[in-house]
């Protein structure tokens, strides 16, 4: 994809021709065998398809001449001497895609759509917007790339830092979709979690002095360590406070806390380090009542200064409820609900329902659970909410 977009300058055409090349490979390789250089084979086939398309469009004759003279004998992923040594192909593409000329949200969304296999609907849910809105943003990002003539290539090593924020966000959202799928039958998409962790490891090796990269890897590992305890044998959701902590992966927790401690010694904690510190408070508590909610609430205060979003406010409200009292936390949630900034976010209503349940206000909790059920995406979370609703309506 990086090679095609760089050479023909048309994102949509590159996607279509790449798909056609893969389809051709599925037809021919079982008969002819896998080529010695599969990547070059795919690139050549896709490039030839693009040339054929451009020949049929006279309005692109000038672009055709440019493409037709492009050399094909060199390695398509290594045609610049000043490119940094990024050994992982997927990570190379993510850095290539996260061009700083695009708004951060645009570059992250476009990279997720192009390189991670997430659908437009899944990306929309990650950004808390509607699918049509996200589709329009993706189109605008592609048009800006074409209109501004933004080069699609791996930047020189000295320019990697200006793309780091986008790369971190891509890996973070990729892991989140794997850890809590936004829809479908499976709550956990293990392949996405593993790929995000693998890429985060590659990033820490590429940029060993970037504390936020270590913070992000620590955050992923701390969450991933709890994977075996998050669902019961029936595939139903088990809340954090009810999980069997003996099933958590102690080795991953140890590795993550060491990474986090190393990153925090840099003295400038960023959002991923703060989130990892919050996750560490949970992961290192041997029982639910030993959780340091006061510390967690304080960390959310710091995170809110760096990332002043409604989702962080909602998480802070939960921490405040557990640290200072359920009524105080509920008041914060009610403020968020009044602002309507998270009205379509099912966890706002699920959180409010849970606090009302704990306060023994079952009728109000039932209303909130029903509101959450109208918005929830995954089957496991839906079944969990239905069980809670049944509990409060039977009370």
Secondary structure as GFF3:
##gff-version 3
##sequence-region A 1 395
A	DSSP	alpha_helix	2	8	.	.	.	ID=ss1
A	DSSP	alpha_helix	11	32	.	.	.	ID=ss2
A	DSSP	alpha_helix	38	55	.	.	.	ID=ss3
A	DSSP	three_ten_helix	58	60	.	.	.	ID=ss4
A	DSSP	alpha_helix	61	68	.	.	.	ID=ss5
A	DSSP	alpha_helix	89	97	.	.	.	ID=ss6
A	DSSP	alpha_helix	104	115	.	.	.	ID=ss7
A	DSSP	alpha_helix	120	126	.	.	.	ID=ss8
A	DSSP	alpha_helix	131	147	.	.	.	ID=ss9
A	DSSP	three_ten_helix	157	159	.	.	.	ID=ss10
A	DSSP	alpha_helix	161	179	.	.	.	ID=ss11
A	DSSP	alpha_helix	190	206	.	.	.	ID=ss12
A	DSSP	alpha_helix	211	224	.	.	.	ID=ss13
A	DSSP	three_ten_helix	227	229	.	.	.	ID=ss14
A	DSSP	three_ten_helix	240	242	.	.	.	ID=ss15
A	DSSP	three_ten_helix	245	247	.	.	.	ID=ss16
A	DSSP	alpha_helix	250	264	.	.	.	ID=ss17
A	DSSP	alpha_helix	271	283	.	.	.	ID=ss18
A	DSSP	three_ten_helix	288	290	.	.	.	ID=ss19
A	DSSP	alpha_helix	293	306	.	.	.	ID=ss20
A	DSSP	alpha_helix	310	324	.	.	.	ID=ss21
A	DSSP	alpha_helix	326	339	.	.	.	ID=ss22
A	DSSP	alpha_helix	346	358	.	.	.	ID=ss23
A	DSSP	alpha_helix	362	373	.	.	.	ID=ss24
A	DSSP	alpha_helix	379	394	.	.	.	ID=ss25
###
